[in-house]
């Protein structure tokens, strides 16, 4: 039992002022009610009551708002870009398809040489550092099956993983896993004495799948849209195929970067295990589609 420094009242749950160190009852817990010694610094930006926001921060915020206002596109919550606010998953998908368009333009303007220089991570030109990232968003320009498959995986699994990790960490996971998966493919091929060229978001997509498998292994999914199974079986199938081909010296069999798939999955497993151990999560038993924020936001339910 403690007593209030102002009125002397006995209180079982006292309030301790972090500014002056005093002990107070509920009536005197506010600084202005107990004559807190820190009140004189209320308007001092460096005082004990400073919120951390000063005129400079307000000014910079106003500058950012004025710059956004000058853009020809409505960037507000009701504008055409509102769909991507807080939804990195859909921004990633948009960048993938925009990159495909840029690939077609590069092929038309400068041919295969320009295209490869801009978008393909190769074992013979690893110093082209921009391809470390552009190759993640680029896909086979000769067809759409490659990008469609990756888009399906990211579209259905990405929003759930983004909610578990947060948008910033999800973006980091996507880029970092994509880069490491690309280098993993090149490294395995180089060790086998073969040149290698990599492009596509498969490694990042499998990392997303790996995270979700650890956090929610029994999530019900439909393979090929009609075969029901728990997610862990689908992931185990991908992992098994990749492991067998990489172990058999066919990391690039069929023109598919199987080593990149395996590296992406392993990264996803590691991140998922870390999140599982350090964060409290509530995993649904099926994919959430629809609602605010576009597909994947809170709202109606629908199976994949």
N, C-alpha and C positions, 0 to 999 in steps of 0.2 A: 504494500500500500504506500503510495506517495502522496505528497501534499503540493498544492498549487503554490507557486512562488508569489502570486499576487494576492489571492484571497485566503490562502491557507486551507482550502477545502481538501479533504482526503479523497483521492481518486484511485480506482483500481486499474484504470487504463489511461495513464497520463500521456500528454503530448510533450515531446521534447523538441524545442525549437533548435533547428540546426544552425541558426544564425547567431544566437546569443547563448545557447546551451541551457536555457532555463527549462523548468518543468512546470506545466500548466494544465488546468482543467479545460473542458470543452469550451467554456465561456471566454477563456483568456488565451486560447491557443493561437489566434491570429496575431501577427507582429504588432499591429496597431492597438490591440487590446491589452497587451502586457508591457507597453513601452519599450519594445525591443531596441536594443542599442544599435541595431543595423538600419533603423528607419532613416537616419540621416543620409544614407547612401542610396536611397530609393531611386533617385534620378542620375546616379553615377554609373556610366557604362561599365566601369570596372568594379562596382560595388558588389555586396553580397546578394543583392536582390536582382542583379542583372540577368535577363532572360537569355542573353546570347545574341539577341537581335538588335542591331543599332541602325542608324540612318544609312550607313553604307550598304548593309544587307537589303534594306528596303529599296534603296536606289537601284541596286543591281537587279532586284526582282522586277522593279518597274521597267528597267531597260530590257529585260528578257521578254516581258509582256508586250512592250512596244515593238520589239523585233518580230515577235510572232504575229502581231496585228498587221504588220506590213506584208506578210506572206499572202500570195494570191489565193490560198486555200484556207478555208475555215478550220482552225486547229482546236476549236472549242469542243466541249462535250457533245454538242449537237451537230458537229460538222462531219464531213466524210472520213476524217481520220480518227473519229471517236472510237471506231471499232478496234483500233490498235492500242488505245490507251490502257496500260496495265496488262496488255496481252502480247507479250514478246513472241509467243508461239506464232501468232498470225502475222506479225511483222516479219518473222523469219520466213514463213511461207511466201509472203509477198516478195521478199527479196530473192528467194529462189527462182520464182517465175520471172521476175524482172531480169535477173541474171541470165536466164535462158534466152530472153529476148535480146539482151546485149551480146550473147554468144552468136546468135544468128546474124546480128549486124556486123560483128567482127569478122565472121566468115565471109560475109558478102563484100566487105570492104578490103580486108587484107588476107583472106584465105586462111588455111589451116595454121600457117606459121604465126600469124598475129593472134589467132584464137588460142593456141597453145601457150604463147608467151604471156597472155593475160589471165588465162583461167585454169591452166593445167599444172599441177604439181608434178614435177618429173625428177627422176634420180640424177639426170645429167644437168639440170639447171636449178638446183636447190637454192641457189643464191637469189633467185627471183622471189624475194620475201613476200610480195603481194599475193603470190599464188598460194601461200600458206593458208590464206583466208578465202580468197576468191574461189579456190578449188572446192571449198566446202559447199558454197551456194551454187556452183556450176554443175551441170549434168550433161549426159550424152546428148549433143545437139541433133543427132541423127534420128532420134525418136523420143517419145514422151513416156514410155513405160518406166524408165529409170526414175524420172522426177515424180511421176504419179505414185509409184510404190513408196518412195520416201515421204511424199506429201501425206499419204494416207496414214503412215505410222506416226508422223509428227502431229497431224491434225487430231487424231484420236487420243494419243498418249501424252502429247506435249502439254495441254492445258492442266492435266492432273499433276504432272511433275512440276509445272510452274507454280501451282498453288502450294505444293509442298515446300519448294525451295525459295520462292519469291522470284519476281521478274529479273532482278539483277543477277542473282546466282544462276538462274536458268540460262540467261544469255551467256554467262561465263562458261557454264557446263557445255553448252552447244558449241561455242567457238573452240574452247580448249580441247574438248574430246574430238572434235572434227580435225583439228590440227594434228593432235597426237595419233589419231587413227591413220591419217594420211602418211605421216612419217613412219608409222609402224608397218604399213604396207610396203613402202619404199625400202625400209630397212630389211624386211624379210626377203624381198625380191633381190636386193643387192647382195645379201648373204648367200643367196642361191646362184649368184653370178648372172642375173638377168636384169636388164633395164626395166624401169617401171614408170608408168604415168598414172596419176590418180586424179579423179574429180568426182564430186558427189557428196551428199549429206548422209550417206549410209552409216558411217561411223558415228556421227552425232546422233542419228536416229536410233541406232542400237544402244547408245549410251543412255538415252531417254528411256528406252525399253528396259534396260538393265536396272536403272534406278527404281522404276515402277515395280519391277519383278521382286526386288528386295522389300519394298515397302508394302506391297499388296500382291503377294504371289498367287492368291486364289481369285483374283479379279477375273470375272467371266468374260471371255472374248469369243468372237466367232471367226475362226480361220476360214479364209476365202468367203467370208460373210455368211456362211451357213453351217459350219462345223463348230459346235460349242466345245470349249475346253478352258481350263484355268490358264492364266497367263504364264505360269511357270513352265508348263509343258511346251507352249509355243516358243518361249525363250530358250528352253533346253534344246529344242529342235534346231534353232538357228545356231546355237553354240556348238552343238554336236557336229553339224555339217561343216562349219568353219574350222573347227579343231581338226577334223579328219583331213580336210583338204590342205590346211596349212602344214599339218604334221606329215602329210604325204608329199610335200614339195609342190603342191599345186595351189599356192596362195592366190594366184590370179586366174584360176580355172574358169572358163566360160566368160572371160572378160569381166569378172566380178572380183572386187577387192575383199576377199575372204579374211585376210589378215586384218584389214581395217575394221571389218565387222567384229572380229574377236577382240581387238584392242578396245573398240567402243563399248562392247559389252562389259569387259573387265573394269573399265573406268566407271561405267554406270553402276556395277555391283559395288565398287568401293565407295562411291558417293552415296548410294542408297544405304549402305551399312552405316556410314558415318551419320547420316541424317536420322536413321532409325535409333542410333545410340544417344544422340544429342538433342533431339527434338521430340516433342509430343505431337503425334499426328493421329488423325482419325481417318482411316481408309475406307471409302465406300466399297461395296461389293460389285459394282458395275460402273461403267463409264457414265459421266454426267454430260449431257448435251443440251444446249439451249439455255435460255435465260439471259440476264444482263451480261454484257461483255461478250456476246456472241457465243458460238458453240463452245462448250467446255465451262461456261460460267454457271453460277447457281441456277437451277431451274429444273426442267423436265429431264427424265431419264431415258436413255436409249442405249441398247447394246451395240458393241462394235462387232 
